[in-house]
Amino acid sequence: MSLTLTLPPLADGATPPSLPDFSQLTIVGASGAGKTRFMDYLIRHAGAAAYPLSPLHAITDARGETPIRRMFAEKYSAMAPDARITNDLDRLMAMLMHDEFLYLLSVKSARLMGNTHAHFEPTRLDRLVEIWQRIFPDNQILRNRGTLQFLTGSGERTVSAIKLSSGERTVLYYVAALLYAPSGALVFIDDPSLFLHPSLIQPVWNAIEGMRPDCRFIYNTSDPEFLSSRTANACIWVKRHDAEKQTWDYTLPTPGSLPDELFLSLMGSRRPVLFIEGDATHSIDSKLYPLIFPRHIVRPVGSCSKVIEATRSFCDLRPIHHLDSHGIVDRDRRTEKEVDYLRKKNIMVPEVAEIENIFLLEEVIAIMARRRRKNIERTLAKVRKAVISMFARQHQEQALQHVRHKMKRELECRADAKVRSIEALERHLHALPDSINVRADYENLMREFGRMIESRDYRAILKVFNHKPMLPESGVIQLLGYHTKDEYITSVLDTLKTDSPDAEALRHAIRACFLAE
């Protein structure tokens, strides 16, 4: 999709920055910074592609022109106005029911005319019911005498849409409105967390974005909880607005490296912070870990050394901000001693060598095989065999890489010994080769790796085997019916975004990798 957004003029007169391609864009800043006017500018210049939505239209009389009101007028100009239809949610419910009746009549007419191929396809109303019950698994939508009735946990038998809570009406409005959004629309959402309980923010917007991948979403918020919930997010930080000149002071922070001033505002959320490797755009870490640890604010900071340093610094400042903070780094070739040290410093280290190995965990494969209607035991057996064979062919090289890592760390640590003279430093460095037995370490690892191969200890191999092509070469992608590694990983992530037993089972299996959780 080509970009159709024009950014507003900058206060300093500089050329507005180029906007990166995005699926989600969040306009963020303090209250009163000019975010709403900034979004209004984007909407005006987006033209026909703009599809602005406001949760206020779900519960109040929508004054003036709105996309829903315009669509309703165009579709039903011949219909007599209904005095009960006073807001955009009522209009959407009327449109859904009217379209459902027309579709049912068309299928019935086709069958009466002898078209034996006419059959029912899922309608917008069917999709609304499916998404609603995914977000609210204890609720139901019932069709009753030409109206929609809702069975909720409130104690009443059924209620109409008007008697739903503000949060429920807001979700209903967003889902229904997006079902009618034009293909490729720029969907503008003002205050996406308004009326929504914090526990609903992530599942609601994951579900809505997932049902319209052809659209792009532009949010306006001052809520750090919402900002941290968007894992594929581009961001515009609006700092201030000059109403007289109609200019703004704003920046586009690099994904994964939000300015400290902006990040410090996240402290107000009172959620624990989780520092991870990679960046917010490309790394698997930034896509996976927010779904595994949804109660945390997840911040990618780059390399493993930056994760360790950020976690240490944040922990040191705990008397000021009172927030829990942890980090996650790949295990790579760290020794048990190194792993234990990191865990004592609030750094979580998984029981697999690197993040790609998480997608080879038996529990993860079994869940995805069941969802894909594949034979679980056959799939697992073939993947185990492939991974163990790969490790058997490469275990000498793997042992060498492990020893190299250990020697590098030992030399680095021992060279840092405190000495008081150049002579003492010379003596210390000359003695280092005698204190390090490379051959013994290598032979010990070879025996250990040999035992893993002989006993076919698949889990132990995932813990020590660093091999980037292992995921595609394991055969799991083809066995589960996917075409690429990215397609398989995306499917796992999409499952985690649902409110389903499979999502919770995946979350539990992956969390089990982190002994320091």
Salt bridges, closest charged atoms under 4 A:
ASP61 OD2 - ARG63 NH1 3.26
ASP61 OD1 - ARG69 NH2 3.95
GLU65 OE2 - ARG70 NH1 3.16
ASP82 OD2 - ARG84 NH2 3.01
ASP88 OD2 - HIS57 ND1 3.78
ASP88 OD1 - ARG91 NH1 3.03
ASP99 OD1 - LYS75 NZ 3.68
ASP99 OD2 - ARG124 NH1 3.64
GLU100 OE2 - ARG143 NE 3.87
GLU121 OE2 - HIS119 NE2 2.76
ASP126 OD1 - ARG143 NH2 2.85
GLU130 OE2 - ARG134 NH2 3.06
GLU209 OE1 - ARG230 NH1 3.05
ASP214 OD2 - ARG212 NH2 2.78
GLU225 OE1 - ARG271 NH1 2.83
ASP249 OD2 - ARG240 NH1 2.38
ASP260 OD1 - ARG299 NH1 3.93
ASP279 OD1 - HIS282 ND1 3.60
GLU309 OE2 - ARG312 NH2 2.56
ASP316 OD2 - ARG312 NH1 2.81
ASP324 OD1 - ARG318 NH1 3.13
GLU336 OE2 - ARG331 NH2 2.74
GLU336 OE2 - LYS463 NZ 3.19
GLU338 OE1 - HIS405 NE2 3.14
GLU338 OE2 - ARG409 NE 3.18
GLU351 OE2 - ARG331 NH1 2.88
GLU351 OE2 - ARG343 NH2 2.94
GLU351 OE1 - LYS463 NZ 3.16
GLU356 OE2 - LYS468 NZ 3.56
GLU362 OE2 - ARG384 NE 2.53
GLU363 OE2 - ARG459 NH1 3.43
GLU410 OE2 - LYS406 NZ 3.95
GLU410 OE1 - ARG414 NH2 3.51
GLU412 OE2 - ARG409 NH1 2.96
ASP441 OD1 - LYS406 NZ 3.14
GLU473 OE1 - HIS467 NE2 3.29
GLU487 OE1 - HIS483 ND1 3.33
ASP502 OD1 - ARG370 NH2 2.50
ASP502 OD2 - ARG371 NH1 2.93
GLU504 OE1 - ARG507 NH1 3.07
GLU517 OE2 - ARG511 NE 3.79
